[in-house]
Amino acid sequence: MDEEKLIEMISAAVVRVLKEESQGGAPRESAGAGAEPAAEDLTVLTDLTSPEYKQKLTVPDAENDLALRAMKGATTARVGIGRAGLRQTTKAMLAFRADFAMAKDAVMKPVDEAFLRKLGLPTLLTKCSDINVHLTRPDLGRQLSEEALRFLHEECIQNPQIQIYVSDGLSNSAIEHNAADLLPVLMDGLKEQGVKTGTPFFVKYGRVPTMDAVSEAVGAEVTCVLIGERPGLAAADSMSAYITYGAHTGIPESSRTVVSNIHKNGIQPVEAGAYLVDLLLRILSEKKSGVDLKL
């Protein structure tokens, strides 16, 4: 058999496999309610990371479509992805690799400087010199650089009731996707309540306990950091708000209150901003946070 004929046969086999996977297996004689279309246009690229694709049924001839749909709607775990023999399907494997790539990018790709300028956030550094040090030396990420400390002492509002700032943490994507919607709601809400807030800024290569050094430097009563969460395969852009009353170096982690899962498919950023205003006012009023605060 000549090489040209062999390539033609392999190409035809690949196209046939892709068609079968895109249709969820061989079409049934009578499709149930909400069944997927029998065919897919293979000339159109599918976003394997989109919520729409993740909700598609890719198990051919499922025993109970409704139960499988309910399960997929209740969790972000990879359930009902189908299989090809003993292995996962090509699209399931590609979707996994795409989600993994997004999670890696969330950590490694820095926040756009233009985005920070648009929010009016000056950038402060910890004692980490680059992303590799940030990931391997969390102790240095908890400490501010000398230049950052000088900025806090000389350029920022001193002794605020509440100090709000933003930090990359372990997901730069979380900052770019959520901070622009959340931060203005939070700052405006506190201003309307007559609260003295500190100067907002961005800490690069920061960790949660960096807030203790920030609190000590500006003399804040309450400190709140909006920080990127460790990305996962279900969400690479999730942000958290950590709040501590009377934060200082060495304070136990149990003294922090946290609101997590802030992203477009979790707690909406605007909604989170409004909730945080009420929560911060309560912490300020009761003068306690973490396990001491009864919510």
N, C-alpha and C positions, 0 to 999 in steps of 0.2 A: 504494500500500500504506500502510495507516494505521500510526501509530507503535506502537500496542499490538501489532499483528501482527509488526512488525519486531523489537521487543524479545523477543517470544516465540521467534522463529526464532533470534536470536542466542544466547539462553539455552540453547536446545536444542543448538546447535552447540558451545557451551563445555562443556556437560555431556558430550557425546559425545567431545570431545577429551580431557577429563580421565579418562574411563573407559578410553579406549584407552591413555593413558600409564600409568595405574595398573596395567593388565594387561600392560604391556610389549609392546603391539601386539596384533594380532588373535590369538585363541587358536588353538593348533595342534591338529591332529587327534589327535596322540599326544605328550604332554608327556614330556620326558626326566626322568631321576632328579633330584630336588631342584628341579624347576621351580617357579616362583612360582605362587600361586593364580591362577585365571583371572579373579577379580573382587576388587574392594576396596570396602569400605564407605566411600563418599565423605562420609558424615555424621561419620566419625571423623577428627579432625585427626592428621596424621602428623608426628612429630618428625623433621624433615629433617636434624638434626644428630646423631641417634642412631647408634651403631655398627650397629644392626640395619638401619636404612634404608640406610646406606652400603654394606652387603654385599649388598643386593638387586640382582638382575639387571634392568636397565632397557633392555636391548637386545633388541628383538623378533626372534625367530627367529635367535638366535645360532648360528653354525656349530658351536661346541663349547662347551657350557655348562660342562663340567668345567674346561676350560682357562681360561675367563673367570673362573670362581669362584676358581681357584687364583691367578690374577693379582691379583684384587681382594683376596684374603687376604694377599698378599705385600707390598702397598704401600698407603700412605694416599693415593697420588696419585689423581687423578680419571680412572680408566680405565673404559671400558665404561659410559658414562652415557647412551648413546643419542643420537638426534638427531631433529629434525623438519625434514625437508628439509635445508637447508644450515645450520640453526641448532640450538642445543641445545634440549632440551625445557623446558617451563615449570618442571617440578619440579627439573631440574638447575640451572636459573638461580636458582630460589628457594633451593635448598640452598647454592649458592655464596654468595649474599647473606647467608644465615643464618650461615654459617661466618665470613664477613667481619665481620659484626656482633659475633659472639662475640669475635673477635680484637681488635676495636676496644674493646669493653667491658673486656676484660682489661687494657688499658693505661689507659684513661681512668677507669674506676670505681675509687675508692679502697678499700683494705681496710677492712672493717667494724671500727670501734673496739671494739665489744663482743666481737668474735672475738679481738682482741689482748689485751683484759683477761682473757678466759677462759684464755688461754695464759699470762697473767702477764707479758706483754712490754711494758715501757714504750716509748714512741715517741720516737725521736730524729730530728732533721731535719738534712739537709745544707744547703748554702747556696742550694738551689733554693727559691723562694717558692711555686711552684705547679706544676701538671702541665705547663703549656706551657713554662715555664723548664726543667723537668726534661728534656723531650724535645728542646729546642733548644740547651741549654747543658750537655752532658755533663761539661764541665770543672768546673762548679759542683757537680754531683752527686758528684764524687770528693772533695769537701771537706766537712768537718763544720762545722755552725754553732757559734758560741761557746758556746751553751747546751748543745749536745750534748757538746762537749769538757769542759765543767765537770762534767756528769753522769758522764762516763767517769772523770774524775779523782777525783771526790768520792764517788760512789755505787756504783761497780763494784769488784769484786775486782781487785786489782792483781797484775801479774806471773803470770797463770795459765799453765799449760802449754798449754792449748788454749782459745781464745776462740771460742764459737759465737754467731752472731747471725743474724737473719732480715732480709731486705730485699725491697722490692717489685720493684726493677729495672724490667723492662718487662712484667710480668704480675702484676697483683694477684690474678687468679683462681688463679694457681699457688700463691700463699701460702694462700689460703682453702681450697683443695682438698687440699693436701698437708702443710702444716706441722703440723697437729694430730696427724697420725699419725706423722710422721717425728721431730719434735723430741724428744718424750718418750723414744722408743727410743734416740736418739742420746745424750741427756744421761744417762739411766739406765745405758746400756752403758759410758760412760766413767767414771761414778761407781763402778761395780762393779769396774773395773780400777784404781781408786785414783788416777785422774788428777785433777789440780787444774784444774777448769774455771772459766771466767769467768762473769760475770753475763750471762744471755741478755737480749736486747732486740731491738727492731724499728727499722730505719732507713728512714724514708720518703724517697722520691725519691733512692734510692741507686743507685750503679753498682758494678761489680765492684771497681775500684780503691779504693773507699771503705774496703775492708778494710785498706788500707795505713795510712790515718789512724787507724783503730780500733786496729790492732796497736801503733802508736807510742804512742797515748794510754794504753793499759792495760799495755803492756809484755809482750804475749803472745808465747810461743815459736812457737806455731802458731795461725793464724787460719782459721776456716771460716765462710763466709757461705752461707746457703740463700737463693737469689735467683730471682726469676721470669725465665724466658727470654723472648726476643722471640717473641710469639705468631705462629703460622702458621694456615693454613686447615685443617690436619690436627689441630693441638693448640694450644689457647689457654691451657691450664692446666699447661704443663710447667715444672718447676723444676730448677735445677742447684745443685750444691754446689761452690764454688770453695775450694780449700785452698792456703795459702801458708805455707811455713816461713820465719820471720824476715822477715815482710813489713814493708816500709818504703816511704815515698814515693819513687817513681822506679824501683822494682824492675821488671825486665822481665816481660812477660806470660808468657814461657817458663818462669818460675819457679812458675807456678801449676799445680796438678793439679785437674782438673774431672771430676765425675760428672754427666752430663746426662740428659735425657729421663726425669725422675722425674715420673710421673703415672699415673693409673689404667690407661691403655692402653700404658704403657711399663714402666719399672722401678717396681714398687709401692713406695709411700712407706715402709712398714714394712720391706720387704726392703732398700731403700736405706739406711735408718737402721742396720740391722745391718751392712751392708757398710762404711758410712762409719766405724763404730767401729773395725773392723779396719784400714782404710786410715789413719785418723788415728794409731792406735797405731804403725803402721809408719813413717809420716812423722816422728813424734816420736822414734822409736828411731833411725832412720837420719839424722835431722837434715837432710833434704833433701826437695824437692818439685819438681814440674814435670819438665822434661827430665832433671834430674839423678837423679830417682827411677826406677829400673828396675823396672817392674811385670811 
